């Protein structure tokens, strides 16, 4: 039997044979084939295989893993790959790995048979979210990114924001109590040796050891012990390493064991402050369950204050004396509580949540339904402050209520009132169910204790679950919004400071405008002199001022006051930044660069969607008002370039469209208005009104038919005026009946419009009463004819001046250097000699060069003296000095040239300019 060459004895001097034998040994060990030592010519094959102590053996490294371990390992590999991509800031690869990570997570959770994701996955989500926030806030880094990487960053930002909502609670728990995943993986490997249905990686984080007071019997807890624990919690607030969730949990328990109503109010006040500490960032809004829980706590505080008037609130903690014993019944107690700041903070949190929630989802509608809770709370606080006579803080809460009412119409206010009544009825039914006696006769003490424990657990978890709020039964809203606004505005005007009064005034003007009371709103606006001091106020007040101005323009337009509407809206549209002025969006100009901090502040100032003023309606009103004012003016002065513009944006828009070679059918608001303008220029008001009527924004108006009827009448009137301006000069007389039929106007209206134009000297004509006609007085030339005649006269004058100048050049009366001839030779002088060094002619702006050498005599052959060099030429030319070295002197011909230039300029100035415009 032939021996295999792989089992031959290797030679000591062959490196190739040794490498081949080592490779084959690895192959044999990995394949698991056992060869007998007797085979192969007496050679022992085992000595060619790796020894058991060698670490290169694959048998020792090969480990059989379960499916669960394999899934965990794959998930860890994907997480590590994601971290590597994060280190190099490669968002394109991060986007691809994120998709891979989601697939691996789904597979892992399916194999592990768990409902919550592993902790290593939560840790990666936390790291990825922090890294994304850091990258997005670094504007310089984003600028250096490529287009593909920046696009991937933006995509991942939206995807992670949407994805992490599902794991928000788990991520928050990981941030508060992070666990080392390496130690977890080791414990997981050890636990896998024993059969178990669950994995340690997926078990919830073990709760920390509870405080001593939470393990004590409630009967043993005294007033002093609760007071000491409150002081301890207050001292630890804001410190690094303090567990805020543990503080909230402890305060929730202390409310149930508080001794007396005063101490319960103190615990509730500290609990509200602790919940506020859970969201310290002003850029993010408070979670809805936390917001509702604070509302519920404030309702409880107000109920206790109503039942116990001896309890007084103070915001200054230093003025409150320490107390170790429970006060007697009826004794006055001073308790720390920030009632008004808490209400303002809750209003701000509601505003911020409405800013960031997508307005086209049901979540936004559900958040709006929480507004009656805040209205009820604010009204109860106003009643409490009124009972106390606290006029210093009363206007602040009144202003908050005004800012929730001023933009609401009657229908919206009625719907809000019905919602509040419905919530009150639900509260009343639940209260009746609780007060009803229980029919179960075998209820034991153990059941009562169990129910109390369940209630405690519900209170503990209420910050993350659904919080049920009960609106007090004595809360009621005013019958109509006018009465509510009137009472609140009077309170602000009576007791408020300057800023509060200004904001209350603007809210009142806004409210008057949306209810079509323009003249009262205008009088309030003019009497308050807001336009004089608005530049010194804060940005939020300036935004409210801009919103008020826009609403005044819409109100004036609905009332048919076109000039007033245009004057109000022209200030907003003059800057071209209407979105930023109204805080309804952000526009980035071509040459504008904003820092990350500026963008953050601007986003924080944005108005919620339900408070927006429709920009399409606003633009339509502005352009239509400008059209009704500008078109008659253009028809009256078609050839005057220095005509005063009524609306620059409209004039620029019209010029832009006139430069287009082809204009298609109108699509947006600007196209419709331009098409209507062209139709009015032709006198076709019906087509113009058809374009305006087809705009979709009119459906937003409650009185749509009235506004369209007003617009039709205005377009008839302005169409008549435009027609008379454009074509009255072509008629000898115009029939009143013909004008009435053309523009569908009554005779009285046509007579009024034409008479006003005749009185203002806008058209030249007179009424012939017996025949009801307008007799035109066309004794003078038209404006076009006059302009043409003036142009012809000035052109003839220019031609005459040019011919006279040309004649002077040809006859030689003008100096040689004026018009820049070529190089010329000198003339013969009287002595028979010739000037050899004639000057070099210059151009219009380059002076000529002076003469050269002197005259040379012919008779006696004496060499003449060198002539003087020429002086400096005209403008732009550089002359040479005379022989004595005077450089830069001006010759006599320069003075002559300046005189001739002065005469030429005076002649040209008489020409003037004639500007034409189509």
GIZI-V780461 format. One record per backbone hydrogen bond with DSSP energy under -0.5 kcal/mol. NH is the residue of the N-H (numbers start at 1). CO is the residue of the C=O. E is the energy in kcal/mol with one decimal. If there is no record, write none. Layout:
# GIZI-V780461
NH CO E
NH CO E
This chain:
# GIZI-V780461
7 4 -1.5
8 5 -0.8
14 11 -1.0
15 13 -0.7
18 14 -1.5
19 15 -2.3
20 16 -2.5
21 17 -2.6
22 18 -2.3
23 19 -2.2
24 20 -2.4
25 21 -2.2
26 22 -2.0
27 23 -1.8
28 24 -2.7
29 25 -2.4
30 26 -2.2
31 27 -2.0
32 28 -1.2
33 28 -1.1
35 33 -0.6
39 36 -0.6
42 38 -0.8
43 40 -1.2
45 43 -0.7
47 44 -0.7
48 45 -1.0
49 45 -0.6
49 46 -0.7
54 51 -1.4
57 54 -0.7
61 57 -1.0
62 58 -1.6
65 63 -0.6
70 66 -2.3
71 67 -2.2
72 68 -2.4
73 69 -2.7
74 70 -2.4
75 71 -2.5
76 72 -2.4
77 73 -2.3
78 74 -2.2
79 75 -2.2
80 76 -2.5
81 77 -2.4
82 78 -2.1
83 79 -2.0
84 80 -2.1
85 81 -1.9
86 82 -1.9
87 83 -1.6
88 84 -1.1
89 86 -0.7
90 85 -2.0
91 89 -1.0
94 90 -2.0
95 91 -2.1
96 92 -1.4
97 93 -2.9
98 94 -2.2
99 95 -1.3
100 96 -1.7
101 97 -2.6
102 98 -2.0
103 99 -1.8
104 100 -2.2
105 101 -2.4
106 102 -2.1
107 103 -2.0
108 104 -2.6
109 105 -2.8
110 106 -1.5
111 107 -2.1
112 108 -3.1
113 109 -1.0
114 109 -1.5
119 201 -0.8
122 118 -1.6
123 119 -2.9
124 120 -1.8
125 121 -2.2
126 122 -2.3
127 123 -2.3
128 124 -3.0
129 125 -2.5
130 126 -2.3
131 127 -2.5
132 128 -2.2
133 129 -2.3
134 130 -2.3
135 131 -2.4
136 132 -2.7
137 133 -1.9
138 134 -0.9
139 137 -1.2
142 138 -1.6
143 139 -1.9
144 140 -1.3
145 141 -0.6
145 142 -0.7
150 146 -2.6
151 147 -2.1
152 148 -2.1
153 149 -2.2
154 150 -2.2
155 151 -2.2
156 152 -2.6
157 153 -2.1
158 154 -1.8
159 155 -2.2
160 156 -2.9
161 157 -1.9
162 158 -1.7
163 159 -2.5
164 160 -2.9
166 163 -1.1
168 165 -0.9
171 167 -2.5
172 168 -1.9
173 169 -2.1
174 170 -2.0
175 171 -2.3
176 172 -1.9
177 173 -1.9
184 180 -1.2
185 181 -2.2
186 182 -1.8
187 183 -2.1
188 184 -2.2
189 185 -2.1
190 186 -1.9
191 187 -2.3
192 188 -1.5
193 190 -0.9
194 191 -1.1
202 199 -1.0
203 200 -0.9
214 211 -0.6
215 211 -0.7
215 212 -1.1
216 212 -0.7
220 217 -2.0
221 217 -0.6
221 218 -0.8
226 222 -1.9
227 223 -2.2
228 224 -2.4
229 225 -2.1
230 226 -2.3
231 227 -2.2
232 228 -2.2
233 229 -2.5
234 230 -2.5
235 231 -2.0
236 232 -1.6
237 233 -0.8
239 236 -1.6
242 239 -1.4
244 242 -0.9
247 243 -1.7
248 244 -2.3
249 245 -2.4
250 246 -2.3
251 247 -2.5
252 248 -2.3
253 249 -1.6
254 250 -2.2
255 251 -1.5
256 252 -0.7
256 253 -0.6
257 253 -0.8
258 254 -0.5
258 255 -0.6
260 258 -0.8
264 260 -1.5
265 261 -2.2
266 262 -1.9
267 263 -2.4
268 264 -2.5
269 265 -2.3
270 266 -2.4
271 267 -2.2
272 268 -2.2
273 269 -2.0
274 270 -2.2
275 271 -2.3
276 272 -2.1
277 273 -1.5
278 274 -0.7
278 275 -0.8
279 276 -1.3
280 277 -0.6
291 287 -2.4
292 288 -2.6
293 289 -2.1
294 290 -2.1
295 291 -1.9
296 292 -2.4
297 293 -2.2
298 294 -2.2
299 295 -2.1
300 296 -1.9
301 297 -2.2
302 298 -2.4
303 299 -2.1
304 300 -2.2
305 301 -2.6
306 302 -1.9
307 303 -1.8
308 304 -2.2
311 308 -1.6
312 310 -0.5
312 333 -3.4
314 335 -2.1
317 315 -0.8
319 316 -0.7
320 317 -1.0
321 319 -0.6
331 328 -1.7
333 310 -1.7
335 312 -3.1
335 333 -0.5
337 314 -1.8
339 337 -1.0
342 338 -1.4
343 339 -1.9
344 340 -2.3
345 341 -2.3
346 342 -2.3
347 343 -1.9
348 344 -2.2
349 345 -2.3
350 346 -2.1
351 347 -2.1
352 348 -2.5
353 349 -2.2
354 350 -1.7
355 351 -1.1
356 352 -1.4
357 353 -1.6
361 358 -1.3
364 361 -0.5
365 361 -1.0
366 362 -2.6
367 363 -1.9
368 364 -2.0
369 365 -1.5
370 367 -1.3
371 368 -1.6
373 370 -0.7
374 370 -1.1
375 371 -2.4
376 372 -2.6
377 373 -2.3
378 374 -3.0
379 375 -2.4
380 376 -2.1
381 377 -2.1
382 378 -2.5
383 379 -2.2
384 380 -2.2
385 381 -2.8
386 382 -2.1
387 383 -2.1
388 384 -1.9
389 385 -1.4
390 385 -2.0
391 389 -1.4
394 390 -1.1
395 391 -0.5
396 393 -0.5
397 393 -1.3
398 394 -2.1
399 395 -2.4
400 396 -1.5
401 397 -1.9
402 398 -2.2
403 399 -2.4
404 400 -0.5
404 401 -0.9
405 401 -0.8
405 402 -1.0
406 402 -2.6
408 405 -1.7
413 409 -2.4
414 410 -2.3
415 411 -2.1
416 412 -2.2
417 413 -2.2
418 414 -2.3
419 415 -2.0
420 416 -2.1
421 417 -2.2
422 418 -2.3
423 419 -2.2
424 420 -1.9
425 421 -2.3
426 422 -2.1
427 423 -2.0
428 424 -2.3
429 425 -2.3
430 426 -2.1
431 427 -2.1
432 428 -2.1
433 429 -2.0
434 430 -2.0
435 431 -2.1
436 432 -1.2
441 439 -0.5
443 440 -0.5
448 444 -1.6
449 445 -2.6
450 446 -2.5
451 447 -2.5
452 448 -2.3
453 449 -2.3
454 450 -2.3
455 451 -2.4
456 452 -2.4
457 453 -2.5
458 454 -2.2
459 455 -2.4
460 456 -2.3
461 457 -2.0
462 459 -0.7
463 460 -0.5
464 461 -1.3
465 461 -1.2
468 466 -0.5
469 467 -0.6
471 469 -0.6
475 472 -1.2
484 480 -1.4
485 481 -2.6
486 482 -2.4
487 483 -2.1
488 484 -2.0
489 485 -2.7
490 486 -1.9
491 487 -1.7
492 488 -2.1
493 489 -2.6
494 490 -1.6
495 491 -2.0
496 492 -2.4
501 497 -2.4
502 498 -2.4
503 499 -2.5
504 500 -2.5
505 501 -2.6
506 502 -2.3
507 503 -2.4
508 504 -2.1
509 505 -2.3
510 506 -2.6
511 507 -2.3
512 508 -2.1
513 509 -2.1
514 510 -2.0
515 511 -0.7
516 513 -2.0
517 512 -2.5
518 516 -0.6
521 517 -1.7
522 518 -2.9
523 519 -2.2
524 520 -2.4
525 521 -2.3
526 522 -2.3
527 523 -2.3
528 524 -1.8
529 525 -0.8
530 525 -0.8
532 529 -0.9
533 529 -0.7
533 530 -0.7
534 530 -1.1
536 533 -1.1
537 534 -1.2
542 538 -1.8
543 539 -2.4
544 540 -1.9
545 541 -2.0
546 542 -2.3
547 543 -2.3
548 544 -2.0
549 545 -2.3
550 546 -2.4
551 547 -2.2
552 548 -2.1
553 549 -2.0
554 550 -1.9
555 551 -2.3
556 552 -2.5
557 553 -2.0
558 554 -2.3
559 555 -1.5
560 557 -1.5
561 556 -2.8
562 560 -1.3
565 561 -2.1
566 562 -2.5
567 563 -2.3
568 564 -1.7
569 565 -2.1
570 566 -2.2
571 567 -0.6
572 568 -0.5
573 569 -2.1
574 570 -1.0
575 571 -0.5
575 572 -0.5
581 577 -2.1
582 578 -1.7
583 579 -0.5
583 580 -0.6
584 579 -2.6
589 587 -0.7
592 589 -0.6
599 595 -2.3
600 596 -2.1
601 597 -2.3
602 598 -2.3
603 599 -2.4
604 600 -1.7
605 601 -0.8
605 602 -0.5
606 603 -1.1
607 583 -2.9
609 354 -0.5
611 608 -1.4
612 609 -1.7
614 612 -0.5
618 614 -1.9
619 615 -2.6
620 616 -2.2
621 617 -2.4
622 618 -2.1
623 619 -2.5
624 620 -2.5
625 621 -2.2
626 622 -2.2
627 623 -2.4
628 624 -2.4
629 625 -1.3
630 626 -2.8
631 627 -2.2
633 629 -0.7
634 630 -2.4
635 631 -2.2
636 632 -1.7
637 633 -1.8
640 637 -0.5
641 639 -0.8
643 640 -1.1
651 647 -2.0
652 648 -2.8
653 649 -2.1
654 650 -2.5
655 651 -2.5
656 652 -2.2
657 653 -1.9
658 654 -1.8
659 655 -1.2
660 657 -0.9
664 662 -0.5
672 668 -1.9
673 669 -2.3
674 670 -2.5
675 671 -2.3
676 672 -2.1
677 673 -2.1
678 674 -2.3
679 675 -1.7
680 676 -2.1
681 677 -2.0
682 678 -1.1
683 680 -1.4
684 679 -2.4
685 683 -1.2
688 684 -1.5
689 685 -2.7
690 686 -1.9
691 687 -1.8
692 688 -1.9
693 689 -2.9
694 690 -1.3
695 692 -1.3
698 695 -0.7
699 696 -1.1
700 697 -1.6
701 698 -1.5
704 701 -0.7
704 702 -0.5
707 703 -1.9
708 704 -2.3
709 705 -2.2
710 706 -2.1
711 707 -2.4
712 708 -2.3
713 709 -2.1
714 710 -2.4
715 711 -2.4
716 712 -1.9
717 713 -2.2
718 714 -2.7
719 715 -2.0
720 716 -2.1
721 717 -2.1
722 718 -2.5
723 719 -2.2
724 720 -2.2
725 721 -2.3
726 722 -2.2
727 723 -2.6
728 724 -1.7
730 727 -1.2
731 728 -1.4
734 774 -2.0
736 772 -2.4
739 735 -1.8
740 736 -2.3
741 737 -2.2
742 738 -2.1
743 739 -2.1
744 740 -1.0
745 740 -1.1
750 746 -2.1
751 747 -2.8
752 748 -2.1
753 749 -2.4
754 750 -2.6
755 751 -2.2
756 752 -2.0
757 753 -1.8
758 754 -2.2
759 755 -2.5
760 756 -2.0
761 758 -1.3
762 757 -2.8
763 757 -1.0
765 763 -0.8
766 775 -1.8
768 773 -3.0
769 767 -0.7
772 768 -1.3
773 768 -1.5
774 734 -3.1
775 766 -2.9
775 773 -0.6
776 732 -2.5
776 774 -0.6
777 764 -1.9
778 776 -0.9
779 777 -0.6
786 782 -2.5
787 783 -2.2
788 784 -2.3
789 785 -2.2
790 786 -2.2
791 787 -2.2
792 788 -2.3
793 789 -2.2
794 790 -2.1
795 791 -2.1
796 792 -2.1
797 793 -1.8
798 794 -2.0
799 795 -2.1
800 796 -2.0
801 797 -2.0
802 798 -2.0
803 799 -2.2
804 800 -2.0
805 801 -2.0
806 802 -2.2
807 803 -2.1
808 804 -1.8
809 805 -1.7
810 806 -1.9
811 807 -2.0
812 808 -0.8
813 808 -0.9
814 808 -1.2
818 815 -1.6
821 816 -0.8
824 839 -1.0
826 835 -0.9
829 833 -3.0
832 829 -1.3
834 856 -0.5
835 827 -1.7
836 834 -1.0
836 854 -0.5
837 853 -0.8
838 836 -0.7
840 849 -1.4
841 822 -1.0
841 839 -0.6
849 840 -2.2
852 837 -3.1
856 834 -0.7
857 855 -0.6
857 862 -1.0
872 889 -3.7
877 874 -1.5
879 877 -0.6
880 870 -0.7
882 886 -1.2
885 882 -1.7
887 885 -1.3
889 886 -0.6
891 872 -0.9
894 891 -0.6
895 891 -0.9
896 892 -1.6
897 893 -2.0
898 894 -2.3
899 895 -1.9
900 896 -2.1
901 897 -2.7
902 898 -2.1
903 899 -2.0
904 900 -2.2
905 901 -2.5
906 902 -2.0
907 903 -1.8
908 904 -2.4
909 905 -2.2
910 906 -0.9
911 908 -1.5
912 908 -0.6
912 909 -0.6
